Amino acid sequence: MQICLHGFVSGKVQGVSFRQCTQDEAERLDLNGWVRNLADGRVEVLVEGEESAVRELEVWLERGPERARVDALALEQQPVQGVTGFVIRR
């Protein structure tokens, strides 16, 4: 079953390769979507694909890459949007 999650990651998540590592992990899991930095210091993410793979990325987002510190992860399920590929938005 395909699902879509959208939300925000808070903590020390900018300047620590969070977006690149998220893209790498999403591509490894064959997921679609995007990730971007926000002006308030959070990272916004939209991810969709097979539910098991999306949930695996969700667990990864709770800790992030080695240099990151995730204080909060808030994701909400959304209708699947049919995005193809996983990109870093600027």
C-alpha positions, 0 to 999 in steps of 0.5 A: 500500500502506498502512503504519503507523510508530510511534516517537520524535523526540529533540532540541530538539523541544518548544516549537518548534511540532513537533507543530503542524507535524507535524500540518500536514505529515501533513494535507498528505500525507493521512496519519492518526495522532497526535503528542504530547509526552512528559515526557522531552522527546521527541515520540511519533508514529504515522502511517499511510497510503500508503507513499510519503506516510508515507516523505515524512513520515519524511524531514520528521521527520528535520529537523522544523520550522525552530526544531527540532533533531532528534538522533534519529528511531526509527520502527518499522513496526506493523500498520495500525490504521485511525486516521482524521484526524491529531490532536495528543494532549495 
